[in-house]
Amino acid sequence: AQWTPESCAMDSEDSDTVTFEDNGFAAKFERVSRETYERKYMGKNIPIVIDCGAYETRAGFATDDAPRLQFRSLVSRNRTKDGKGFFTLVGNQIPYAEAYRLKPRSPFDRNVACHFESMEHIFDYIFDALGINGSPNVDHPIVITEAVCNPNFSRKKMSKLLFEAYGVPAVCYGVGDLFAYGYHHNILGNSSIETKKGDGISSEFKDGLIVSSGYEATHVIPVLDGKPDFLAAACIPVGGLQAHKFLFDSLLLRYPQHARHLSLNRCHELVTRFAVVAPGDFLEELRDMQRYEDGKNDGYTNLQPVKIQLPFTEYKPKEETPEEKERREIRKKEHADRLRMLAAKRRESKLEERQKALEGFDRLANRLENSAITEGEFLTQIEQGGFEDRDDFERHHRELRKKVDDGLARMQADKQGSEDGKSGGSTKSKSGDNSGGKTDQSEQERFPLLFMDPSALTDEQKKEKRKQLLLKSAEAGRARRRREKEQAREAMEAREREEQSRYDANPKEYVKSLHKMRAELIDQREKRRFSMRSLDRRKNLASKRRVLQAVMGTGGGSRKPGDKDEDDFGANEEDWQLYKKMAQSRGEEMDEESESEEEKEELNWLERLLNKYDPEAMKKEIEETTYPQAHDFQIELFVDRIKAAELIYQPSIIGLDVAGLPETLEGVFRKLGPTKREKITKNVVVIGGNTLNPNFCERVRYQIRSLCPEGLKVTVMHGNNPSLGSWYGAKLFANSPHAKKAYVTASILQEKSPDFLVEHTFSNQYFPTPR
């Protein structure tokens, strides 16, 4: 089996990103007006042909060239906005965008009509669109399709609905697959089918095999001696619906972040547009695809990945004019000044509160020192204030005084800084040149006790000297930090001058080297993070193993002499390497932390240079990492393209314990025997909407040949119009003289049975229901 050119041809357009069409359900709606109905159809006993499929319903008059109505077999019943009533939507009336919210319901369950309340809404929709809405009854015979081996119960309900609710004169039931098979051979004009001009379709079949795959089921029906052999037929409960669900679940697992963009309707579109059947060995095709993904099979051209672009809103940065940028900078500066003013006011308010509290502390301490109050009264007052004892009071007193002194010093520094900012650079340089002497003189004036003889100080002066020493140390620390900042600034300026000279020498290569170094640092950081996560997982695993060994160990019982110790750890020299590795890993973690800090500083430096010399590239990268991009809303289909179409051949992929198409064909051939198998394999017709994926016929031919002896002729072909062949075949049958004997009327049902069926070439075989 080889890939067909048409299956590979669409890969050329699939190489680029494609989008969902979202063009709604494939539908056709040609309403017949009341005037047209009365003129062309009314009173002429023209049959109405209805192809009731689990996926689509097609309807029209038997004299029409094509079905007038083609819509999804769905019904949605919902409450009105006021909540007092209900409204019903059918087929095309259901908005595609709101199909999930409205929760439409199908009247079919596994290809069999079961919910006849929904079916009644579908018939109302059909007859209204065909212009019969003004008549009390539907005075037209009905030719309608049903499932293969349709249960009598379903046919009974359908007949009751048509005769009692609509008053139809007669109904003819037929199998859609058989209608499509007959239509196929009638169009080809096969000589073995004896037809006369105007007779429509022959009542005799050519020997062959029908392989039909629809929305919910796949059928294999042999045709022998002009009749379908239902005893040898087989059904697989897998169709297009299962493929859509499989692809939907698969994409949800792979792309959970895009769940709101995925639906069964869109997965149906993906299967229809991109699913491809493997023409030969499916497992071998998967191996080739795996080697292609691993880069080991560059010559693989059978199937290529398809990228689907999901809907998203593209971020478009607003372009600012120079005037807007200037206004934004002014507003930013004003906002910063306003925040600084508010912070200064809060500090001043807090300082005033602390000064008032300090005055209270000083007043109470002075009263005790001047003997204005006794020791007992002092202790009573501080206990009422929440202090435990005198030491606790004095400790809080010292801390409060230190906070007030620091606050006053900071306020003085802020005022000095604002004055320096207002003054010019020359003033700063002059003051800096004479700062040495002034600083020494100011220190002696501000901290006089530090320059006095310690032996000449009183106890109070010694306490004050300690305070002045603390203040001087704080001032020296601030001066040292200022010098360090100045040195760092000078080093930064020197490095910037060096970088500027490198940029001036070769701007293009310089910017390229900056991007390269930044990419290497980021890659190195990601590798370190991955190794750390792996190490954590190994540590957790080792810990779990130790706990498991402790739980499963032999307890604390005594051992008898001669019992062997089951723990053989240490018998091998390699076991002791574990402790070395643990120690090394701890050391590596410490080193990596320091390296990570250095890398962070280097990365910030590189980004600063790139923002200066290549701002557009950095701006674009920030936008790509901050705002959603098109590639963030893409899904890829590769293996899913053949796996979704493989379900009818291997239902076990989705966990169904049923035979696939190869095993089903083998079972049918076994029932028929070699002679009949040779007859039907010469004429295998593939029909149904689920068979439209490329290579379907090639795969069926491959499976049949593997089951037949060498040299046996196998002919597999697509039926004429696989999707609508059932309706066209039913139309031809309705116009033929053979249909007159195939109708069942209400009187026949009363005489025979409510589920009675008039058998004909295109119908099921009737088995009376036991009473």
Secondary structure, 3 states (H helix, E strand, C coil): CCCCHHHHHCHHHHCCCEECCCCCCCCEECCCCHHHHHHHCCCCCCCEEEEECCCEEEEEECCCCCCCEEEECCEEEEECCCCCCEEEEEHHHCCCCCHHHHCCECCEECCEECCHHHHHHHHHHHHHHCCCCCCCCCCCCEEEEECCCCCHHHHHHHHHHHHHHCCCCCEEEEEHHHHHHHHHHHHHCCCCCCCCCCCCCCCCCCCEEEEEECCCCEEEEEEECCEECCCCCEEECCCHHHHHHHHHHHHHHHCHHHHHHCCHHHHHHHHHHHCCCCCCCHHHHHHHHHHHHCCCCCCCCCCCCEEEECCCCCCCCCCCCHHHHHHHHHHHHHHHHHHHHHHHHHHHHHHHHHHHHHHHHHHHHHHHHCCCCCHHHHHHHHHHCCCCCHHHHHHHHHHHHHHHHHHHHHHHHHHHHHHHHHCCHHHHHHHHHCHHHHHHHHHHHHCHHHHCCHHHCCHHHHHHHHHHHHHHHHHHHHHHHHHHHHHHHHHHHHHHHHHHHHHHHCHHHHHHHHHHHHHHHHHHHHHHHHHHHHHHHHHHHHHHHHHHHHHHCCCCCCCCCCCCCCCCCCCCHHHHHHHHHHHHHHHHHHHHHHHHHHHHHHHHHHHHHHHHHCHHHHHHHHHHHHCCCHHHHEEEECHHHHHHHHCCCCHHHHCCCCCCHHHHHHHHHHHHCHHHHHHHCCCEEEECHHHCCCCHHHHHHHHHHHHCCCCCCCCEEECCCCCCHHHHHHHHHHCCHHHHHCCECHHHHHHCCCCCCCCCCCCCCCCCCCC
